[in-house]
Amino acid sequence: MKKLANVSLMLLFASVSILGQEKMLVLEEGIKSHKGIDSIYSDFTKSYQTLDSTLASGLYTENAIYAAPGRDFVRGRPEIKQVFESFFKQVKDSGRTMDIRFRVLKRNVEKRSGFDVGIYEIRQFEGGSEVGRSQGKFGVALKRDRDGKWRFDVDIYNDVPALK
């Protein structure tokens, strides 16, 4: 009986823990998960949580185009890495941490290419409390690179007020 109670207690804690976790990637109804592409979002989220520009830029093809709002196109992985280094440095210097979440509204995947369109949300934290939140729309072209790994080939986004 004691074993059964312990197992029940463990299951209760596990279910509470799972329910308390927030998904960093949500696929709208009808959109199929894709292991290679979904792992990009997982690694991108990790790069934001750890402020790791090498991890972030490694998710782009060698000749990728990065199109941030109000800026010229950034071309190539080394230049994209510089963008992330600068951004992550600002966050570190402010004493903050952050995370990013994605909701994919449309996805099309072929053998070696695809695209996703969706909404992102960035949350910033200071001392464990949320101190800022922004969101926007994104569109990414994805490509299966020569090494077989999926990467962003084009990344275009813009910040917008609250979206549904």
C-alpha positions in Angstrom: 0.0 0.0 0.0 2.9 2.4 0.9 4.5 1.7 -2.5 1.2 2.5 -4.3 0.9 5.8 -2.3 4.5 6.7 -3.3 3.8 5.9 -7.0 0.6 8.0 -6.9 2.5 10.9 -5.2 5.2 10.7 -7.9 2.6 10.7 -10.7 0.9 13.7 -9.1 4.2 15.7 -8.9 5.1 14.7 -12.5 1.7 15.8 -13.8 1.9 19.2 -12.0 5.4 19.7 -13.3 4.4 19.0 -16.9 1.3 21.2 -16.6 3.5 24.0 -15.2 5.9 24.0 -18.1 5.2 26.4 -21.0 5.7 25.2 -24.5 8.3 27.1 -26.4 6.9 25.8 -29.8 3.2 25.5 -30.5 1.9 24.2 -33.8 -1.6 25.4 -34.8 -4.1 22.6 -35.3 -3.5 20.6 -38.5 0.2 21.5 -38.7 2.4 18.5 -38.5 5.5 18.3 -36.4 8.8 17.9 -38.2 11.7 16.6 -36.1 14.4 18.5 -38.1 12.6 21.8 -38.2 11.2 21.7 -34.7 14.7 21.1 -33.4 15.7 24.5 -34.9 13.2 26.2 -32.7 14.3 24.3 -29.6 17.9 25.3 -30.2 16.9 28.9 -31.0 15.0 29.0 -27.7 18.1 27.6 -25.9 20.3 30.2 -27.5 18.1 33.0 -26.1 18.0 31.4 -22.7 21.8 31.1 -22.6 22.5 34.2 -24.7 24.7 32.0 -26.9 25.3 33.8 -30.3 27.3 30.8 -31.7 24.3 28.5 -31.1 21.9 31.0 -32.6 24.0 31.8 -35.7 24.7 28.1 -36.3 20.9 27.6 -37.0 21.3 29.6 -40.3 22.7 28.5 -43.6 26.1 29.8 -44.6 24.5 32.3 -47.0 21.3 33.0 -45.1 19.5 36.4 -45.1 18.4 37.9 -41.8 15.9 40.7 -42.1 15.3 42.6 -38.9 12.8 45.5 -38.7 14.2 48.9 -39.7 17.6 47.5 -40.8 19.3 46.5 -44.0 19.5 42.8 -44.9 22.2 40.9 -43.1 23.8 38.3 -45.3 25.8 35.3 -44.2 26.3 33.3 -41.0 29.3 35.4 -39.7 27.4 38.6 -40.1 24.3 37.1 -38.5 26.4 36.0 -35.6 27.6 39.6 -35.1 23.9 40.7 -34.8 23.2 38.1 -32.1 26.5 38.9 -30.3 25.5 42.6 -30.1 21.9 41.9 -29.1 22.8 39.3 -26.5 25.5 41.6 -25.1 22.9 44.3 -24.5 20.8 41.8 -22.6 23.7 40.6 -20.5 24.9 44.1 -19.8 21.4 45.0 -18.5 21.5 42.1 -16.1 18.6 40.5 -17.7 17.8 37.0 -19.1 15.2 36.1 -21.7 13.4 33.4 -23.5 11.6 33.2 -26.8 8.5 31.2 -27.8 7.0 30.5 -31.2 3.5 29.7 -32.6 3.6 28.3 -36.1 0.4 29.2 -38.1 1.4 27.8 -41.5 4.0 25.3 -42.5 5.0 23.8 -45.8 7.8 21.2 -46.0 9.3 19.5 -49.1 12.3 17.2 -49.3 15.0 19.8 -48.9 13.1 23.1 -48.3 10.1 24.6 -46.5 8.7 27.6 -44.8 7.0 28.5 -41.5 4.9 31.6 -40.8 3.9 32.5 -37.3 4.1 34.6 -34.2 7.0 34.9 -31.7 7.1 36.2 -28.2 10.2 37.3 -26.3 10.1 37.7 -22.5 12.8 39.4 -20.5 13.5 38.8 -16.8 15.4 40.5 -14.1 16.0 38.9 -10.7 13.6 36.1 -11.7 10.7 38.5 -12.4 9.3 39.3 -15.9 10.2 42.9 -16.8 9.4 43.0 -20.5 7.5 41.3 -23.2 7.4 41.8 -27.0 5.9 39.9 -29.9 5.7 39.9 -33.6 5.2 38.1 -36.8 7.8 36.0 -38.6 8.4 34.1 -41.8 11.3 31.8 -42.3 12.5 29.9 -45.3 14.1 26.6 -44.3 16.6 24.5 -46.1 18.1 21.1 -45.5 21.8 21.9 -45.7 24.6 19.8 -47.2 25.2 18.1 -43.8 21.5 17.0 -43.7 20.6 19.5 -40.9 17.7 21.8 -41.3 18.5 25.6 -41.0 17.0 29.0 -41.5 17.9 30.3 -45.0 15.8 33.4 -44.7 14.5 34.9 -41.5 12.1 37.9 -41.7 10.2 39.3 -38.7 8.7 42.5 -37.3 7.5 43.5 -33.9 3.8 44.2 -33.5 1.5 45.0 -30.6 -0.5 42.2 -28.9 -1.6 39.5 -31.4 -4.1 36.8 -30.9 
